[in-house]
């Protein structure tokens, strides 16, 4: 007897039981045999090479993954034009609806209420995979929320996450910044959008542990500020008393502001961007930190950091605390060797500048470089500089940047505090 067509099958029979690879009206990604291990471990990314076939269509962009036998694995949103063809939001066979996504947003907001320090209204509200909302980043700067919707799937899910976000911050300006490499790759619109509330200013004011800052949300890097370094700025503030501080790749000067608030004797910022240094001076003035006259304790120098460091070493300068916080030297695995050479060079020169008993805060935001590899690079730098060193602390981003244990790739920031006796 000929089998019935799919449309003739009994609706009460579960697809898992009968081994179907898809259900009518649902876009299904069937994984190749032996390529489902990562999804079974609850990793939220599905790469195109793991997919054996795709069937069905979903106008809302929702997809479900099934193994080669048709057993349900996960549900999420598709990004058909990207190497990561889907990001999974749940590994339970349940609908991705407003109730589900709103609860995830509320849980993210509630976490920040517990972990963000007092007198701070600049922090990450949603950290993508770390809050089980892949592809969605939300940063708060006072009364402004800046969103990065990095994938087509997250974009399609806007009607699910935006109402909950707006409800958690009534009256806030919500701006979505769209000029991102991932959106370029997926052919998504690149113009910024105001999603809710009044249009935000080009610069948004906020507090970080009672220190005042402005974020350049219109034209700045990331969402306008490096919020992930907040706890490491506090570390610098706590050990800066009586020390001279050299802040390398300083961007808008936040490490220097924190250092002077902690009692540093003077601060020098070095960055290749004159616009960033101008904003650093704004941040110092907001906190009443003298830049001019006999009381000036702040120097800004627009220069290539490598060239500037070599000149300072040649001049025999000595500093009590040096911060190296360069941009990501490695954005792909192919960049790792070159990046390690760069990290070694910059920190070797920094070690040579340290006064006896000086401190070095060495940072890397290259996700492709593991903490263990970065530690080896730093100790190789100390060896080449002929400076003994000891590691005092290993640190990363603050708790408002949680990392899903199922997606360790989210742990990108490394910050090592070292002392050179």
Secondary structure by P-SEA (a helix, b strand, c coil): ccccccccccccccccccccccccccbbbbbcccccccccccccccccccccbbbbbbcccbbbbbcccccccbbbbbcccccccccccccccccccaaaaaaaaaaaaaaaaccccccccccccccccccccccbbbbbcccbbbbbbccaaaaaaccccaaaaaaacccbbbbbbcccaaaaaaccccccccccccccccbbbbbcccccccccccccccccccccaaaaaaaaaaccccbbbbbccccccaaaaaaaaacccbbbbbcccaaaaaaaaaaaaaaccccccccccbbbbbccaaaaaaaaaaacccccbbbbbbccccccccaaaaaaaaaaaaaaaaaaaccccbbbbcccccccccaaaaaaaaaaaaaaacbbbbbcccccccccccccccccccccbbbbbbbcc
